Amino acid sequence: MTGTITAHGRCPVRDASVIAALDDTGKIAILRAPFPDHGGDLLFFPGGRREGGEDALTGVKRELKEEAGVTASSWTALGNYAMTLASTARIHLFLAQNLTLGPQELTENEQDFKLDWWPLDCALDAAEHGRFLLPAGPLALLLTTRRVD
């Protein structure tokens, strides 16, 4: 992990993004992978850190295509938030709609990522029961439900 060493440890310095990709039937793209250090298989949304000189939207389009094999023609920014108190890096949340599905383009480190499409209410139940790896996914999920209700 790249970052700056501070009194709080290594902190991220590159912004990242998380994508809530919602299909026309109201199902959301959720990835699952084993994280043994965190208790087993956990859920997360497509996303990741920006590369090179990418802006937030360019980065989310790349990440959604790589991790889920999905392109979207409609993008809504859901907000951006500090990753930690010890870093200026931000996490940008997006809603992707009007999706076109294709094959995942996983990197070597992402080969364990399994894509599923969940009804929103089941995804909310999973968030409530702590099945997501990181908090940005459930936040993007909650903000998405406000947009589609």
QUIVEN-V635624 format. One record per backbone hydrogen bond with DSSP energy under -0.5 kcal/mol. CO is the residue of the C=O (numbers start at 1). NH is the residue of the N-H. E is the energy in kcal/mol with one decimal. If there is no record, write none. Layout:
[[CO & NH & E] [CO & NH & E]]
This chain:
[[4 & 6 & -0.5] [4 & 11 & -2.2] [6 & 9 & -1.8] [9 & 6 & -2.1] [11 & 4 & -1.7] [12 & 89 & -0.7] [15 & 50 & -2.4] [16 & 92 & -2.9] [17 & 48 & -1.8] [18 & 94 & -2.3] [19 & 21 & -0.8] [20 & 22 & -0.7] [20 & 96 & -2.5] [21 & 23 & -0.5] [21 & 29 & -2.3] [23 & 26 & -1.6] [26 & 120 & -0.9] [27 & 23 & -3.1] [28 & 118 & -2.6] [30 & 116 & -2.5] [31 & 44 & -2.1] [32 & 114 & -2.7] [33 & 42 & -2.4] [35 & 38 & -2.3] [35 & 40 & -1.8] [36 & 39 & -1.2] [40 & 35 & -2.1] [42 & 33 & -1.8] [43 & 133 & -2.9] [44 & 31 & -3.2] [46 & 19 & -2.9] [48 & 17 & -2.2] [51 & 54 & -2.2] [55 & 59 & -2.2] [56 & 60 & -2.2] [57 & 61 & -2.1] [58 & 62 & -1.9] [59 & 63 & -2.6] [60 & 64 & -2.6] [61 & 65 & -1.8] [62 & 66 & -2.6] [63 & 67 & -2.9] [64 & 68 & -1.9] [64 & 69 & -0.7] [64 & 70 & -1.5] [65 & 69 & -1.0] [66 & 105 & -2.6] [69 & 102 & -1.9] [71 & 100 & -2.8] [74 & 97 & -2.8] [76 & 95 & -2.8] [79 & 93 & -2.9] [81 & 91 & -3.1] [84 & 87 & -1.1] [89 & 83 & -2.0] [90 & 16 & -2.5] [90 & 92 & -0.5] [91 & 81 & -2.2] [92 & 18 & -2.4] [93 & 78 & -3.3] [93 & 79 & -0.8] [94 & 20 & -3.1] [95 & 76 & -2.5] [96 & 22 & -2.7] [97 & 73 & -0.9] [97 & 74 & -1.8] [98 & 73 & -1.6] [100 & 71 & -2.3] [107 & 110 & -1.5] [108 & 111 & -0.9] [110 & 113 & -2.3] [114 & 32 & -1.9] [116 & 30 & -2.9] [116 & 118 & -0.5] [118 & 28 & -3.2] [119 & 123 & -2.2] [120 & 124 & -2.6] [121 & 125 & -1.9] [122 & 126 & -2.2] [123 & 127 & -2.2] [124 & 128 & -2.5] [125 & 129 & -1.6] [126 & 131 & -2.5] [127 & 130 & -1.6] [131 & 43 & -2.8] [134 & 137 & -0.7] [134 & 138 & -0.7] [135 & 139 & -1.8] [136 & 140 & -2.6] [137 & 141 & -2.6] [138 & 142 & -2.7] [139 & 143 & -2.5] [140 & 144 & -2.1] [141 & 145 & -2.2] [142 & 146 & -1.2] [143 & 147 & -1.1] [144 & 147 & -0.7] [144 & 148 & -1.6] [145 & 149 & -1.2]]
